Amino acid sequence: MRIPVRALRSLFVIACGTAALNACVLLFGGAALGGAVIATDRRSTGIQLEDANIEHRVNSALSDRFARESVRIDVTSYNQKVLLAGKVPTERDRSDAEAIARATLNVHQVIDELTIGSLAGLSGSGDDELLAAKVKASLLDVKGLSTGAVKTSCTYGTIYLFGLVGPSEADIAKREASHVSGVKRVVAVFDLISERELERIRHDGEAAAAAADNAH
């Protein structure tokens, strides 16, 4: 049975809206399989696994340093580049958090988006998880942007975009994300690739999709 991408987009928002975004598994998008789209991540499998390990190591080290109720530090690793987003009480805390991330095994770069202040009165992570899911869903069937090429995270209404993307894809993703209701700011943390490399990746994806179709 063929499922339209728009229907899948709605299902994705519903699924991710009822659980933590990091627990949502996108089961579609990238190569065509029976008419549906299968999600692709342009990182190698090894790098995807290492990014997950990096996030675990950084979060564990931060938990050892900070009391959970005193800070909110969201950690995202993409291609061994770590984003720290959220709020901490003091500049010393911010410096310590960045130093912890930089000292973590296999971290190549740290992007510090932490701000200073109290957590009192701020929205919870659930609102951010839902907004990130909405942005992710909005990017599913955008012309000129390969499904699954962009990873999203959200902290206090700011959307962070990750991915190995071409300049044109980066511009499209930023524009589409900024149009989603509730988004306060869009920050691109992309690893840019050339348009020539992008065409090669797309060609390889089409070849893989054709091979999958022929196998059925």
C-alpha positions as CSV (number, residue, x, y, z in Angstrom):
1,M,0.0,0.0,0.0
2,R,1.3,3.4,-0.9
3,I,1.2,6.1,1.8
4,P,1.4,9.7,0.7
5,V,4.2,11.7,2.3
6,R,1.8,14.3,3.6
7,A,0.0,11.6,5.6
8,L,3.3,10.3,6.9
9,R,4.1,13.8,7.9
10,S,1.0,14.0,10.1
11,L,1.7,10.7,11.6
12,F,5.2,11.8,12.4
13,V,4.0,14.9,14.3
14,I,1.5,12.9,16.3
15,A,4.0,10.2,17.2
16,C,6.7,12.6,18.2
17,G,4.3,14.8,20.0
18,T,3.5,12.0,22.5
19,A,7.0,11.0,23.4
20,A,10.5,12.6,23.8
21,L,11.9,13.6,20.4
22,N,15.0,11.7,21.0
23,A,12.9,8.5,21.3
24,C,11.1,9.1,18.0
25,V,12.3,6.8,15.3
26,L,11.6,8.0,11.7
27,L,10.7,4.8,9.8
28,F,10.3,6.5,6.4
29,G,12.0,8.8,4.0
30,G,15.1,8.6,1.6
31,A,14.9,5.8,-0.8
32,A,11.5,4.8,-2.3
33,L,10.3,1.5,-1.0
34,G,6.8,0.4,-2.2
35,G,5.9,4.0,-2.9
36,A,6.8,5.3,0.5
37,V,9.9,7.3,1.3
38,I,12.6,5.9,3.6
39,A,14.5,8.4,5.8
40,T,18.2,8.7,5.0
41,D,21.0,10.1,7.1
42,R,24.1,11.2,5.2
43,R,26.4,10.3,8.0
44,S,27.9,6.9,7.9
45,T,26.5,4.3,10.3
46,G,29.7,4.5,12.3
47,I,29.5,8.2,12.7
48,Q,25.8,8.1,13.7
49,L,26.7,5.6,16.4
50,E,29.6,7.7,17.6
51,D,27.4,10.8,17.8
52,A,25.0,8.9,20.0
53,N,27.9,7.8,22.2
54,I,29.2,11.3,22.4
55,E,25.8,12.6,23.5
56,H,25.8,9.9,26.2
57,R,29.3,10.7,27.4
58,V,28.7,14.5,27.5
59,N,25.4,14.2,29.3
60,S,26.9,11.8,31.8
61,A,29.8,14.2,32.5
62,L,27.4,17.1,32.8
63,S,25.2,15.2,35.3
64,D,28.3,14.6,37.5
65,R,29.0,18.4,37.5
66,F,25.6,20.0,37.8
67,A,22.5,19.4,39.8
68,R,19.7,18.5,37.4
69,E,17.3,21.2,38.7
70,S,19.8,24.0,38.5
71,V,20.5,23.9,34.8
72,R,19.1,22.9,31.4
73,I,21.7,21.8,29.0
74,D,20.5,20.1,25.8
75,V,23.3,18.2,24.1
76,T,23.2,17.3,20.4
77,S,26.1,15.7,18.5
78,Y,26.2,15.7,14.7
79,N,29.3,14.5,12.8
80,Q,31.2,14.8,16.1
81,K,30.3,18.5,16.4
82,V,28.5,19.1,19.8
83,L,25.9,21.8,20.3
84,L,25.2,22.9,23.9
85,A,21.9,24.8,24.2
86,G,19.9,25.9,27.2
87,K,20.4,28.0,30.4
88,V,22.8,27.9,33.3
89,P,23.0,30.2,36.4
90,T,26.5,31.7,36.0
91,E,29.2,32.3,33.5
92,R,31.4,29.9,35.4
93,D,28.8,27.2,34.8
94,R,28.8,28.0,31.1
95,S,32.6,27.8,30.9
96,D,32.6,24.5,32.8
97,A,29.9,23.0,30.6
98,E,31.8,23.9,27.4
99,A,35.1,22.6,28.9
100,I,33.4,19.3,29.7
101,A,32.1,18.9,26.2
102,R,35.5,19.8,24.6
103,A,37.3,17.3,26.8
104,T,34.9,14.5,25.8
105,L,36.4,11.7,23.7
106,N,36.0,12.2,19.9
107,V,34.4,15.6,20.1
108,H,35.9,17.7,17.2
109,Q,34.1,21.0,17.9
110,V,31.8,22.6,20.5
111,I,29.1,25.2,19.7
112,D,28.1,27.0,22.9
113,E,24.6,28.4,22.7
114,L,24.1,28.4,26.5
115,T,22.7,31.6,28.1
116,I,22.9,32.8,31.7
117,G,19.9,33.1,34.0
118,S,17.3,31.3,36.1
119,L,15.1,28.5,34.9
120,A,12.1,29.8,36.8
121,G,9.1,30.5,34.6
122,L,10.6,29.0,31.4
123,S,8.7,26.4,29.3
124,G,9.5,22.8,29.7
125,S,11.3,20.5,27.3
126,G,8.0,18.9,26.2
127,D,7.0,22.1,24.3
128,D,10.4,22.2,22.5
129,E,10.1,18.5,21.6
130,L,6.8,19.1,19.9
131,L,8.0,22.2,18.1
132,A,11.1,20.3,16.8
133,A,8.8,17.5,15.6
134,K,6.6,20.1,13.8
135,V,9.7,21.5,12.0
136,K,10.9,18.0,11.1
137,A,7.5,17.2,9.6
138,S,7.4,20.5,7.7
139,L,10.7,19.5,5.9
140,L,9.5,16.1,4.8
141,D,8.2,16.9,1.4
142,V,9.8,20.2,0.6
143,K,11.0,20.5,-3.0
144,G,14.8,20.7,-3.3
145,L,15.4,19.2,0.1
146,S,16.1,15.5,0.4
147,T,14.0,13.7,3.1
148,G,16.0,12.9,6.2
149,A,19.0,15.1,5.2
150,V,18.3,17.6,8.1
151,K,18.2,16.8,11.8
152,T,16.4,19.2,14.1
153,S,16.5,20.1,17.8
154,C,14.8,22.8,19.8
155,T,15.6,24.7,23.0
156,Y,13.3,27.4,24.3
157,G,11.8,27.9,20.9
158,T,15.0,28.2,19.0
159,I,15.3,25.6,16.3
160,Y,18.8,24.1,15.5
161,L,19.3,22.5,12.1
162,F,22.0,19.9,11.5
163,G,23.0,18.0,8.4
164,L,25.5,17.4,5.5
165,V,23.7,19.6,3.0
166,G,24.4,21.7,-0.1
167,P,24.1,25.5,0.0
168,S,20.7,25.4,-1.7
169,E,19.4,22.8,0.7
170,A,20.6,24.9,3.7
171,D,18.7,27.9,2.4
172,I,15.5,25.9,1.9
173,A,15.7,24.3,5.3
174,K,16.3,27.6,7.1
175,R,13.4,29.3,5.2
176,E,10.9,26.5,5.8
177,A,11.8,26.1,9.5
178,S,11.4,29.9,10.1
179,H,7.8,29.7,8.8
180,V,6.7,27.1,11.4
181,S,4.4,28.6,14.0
182,G,6.1,28.9,17.4
183,V,9.6,29.1,16.1
184,K,11.4,32.1,17.6
185,R,14.8,31.7,16.0
186,V,16.5,29.4,13.5
187,V,20.2,28.5,13.9
188,A,21.9,26.5,11.2
189,V,24.7,24.2,12.4
190,F,25.1,22.6,9.0
191,D,28.2,20.9,7.5
192,L,28.1,22.4,4.0
193,I,29.0,20.2,1.0
194,S,29.5,21.3,-2.6
195,E,26.6,21.2,-5.1
196,R,28.7,18.6,-7.0
197,E,28.9,16.4,-4.0
198,L,25.2,16.8,-3.4
199,E,24.4,15.7,-6.9
200,R,26.6,12.6,-6.4
201,I,24.7,11.8,-3.1
202,R,21.3,12.2,-4.8
203,H,22.4,10.0,-7.7
204,D,23.6,7.3,-5.4
205,G,20.2,7.5,-3.5
206,E,18.3,7.2,-6.7
207,A,20.3,4.1,-7.7
208,A,19.7,2.5,-4.3
209,A,16.0,3.2,-4.6
210,A,15.9,1.6,-8.0
211,A,17.7,-1.4,-6.8
212,A,15.3,-1.7,-3.8
213,D,12.3,-1.5,-6.2
214,N,13.8,-4.2,-8.5
215,A,14.4,-6.5,-5.6
216,H,10.7,-6.6,-4.9
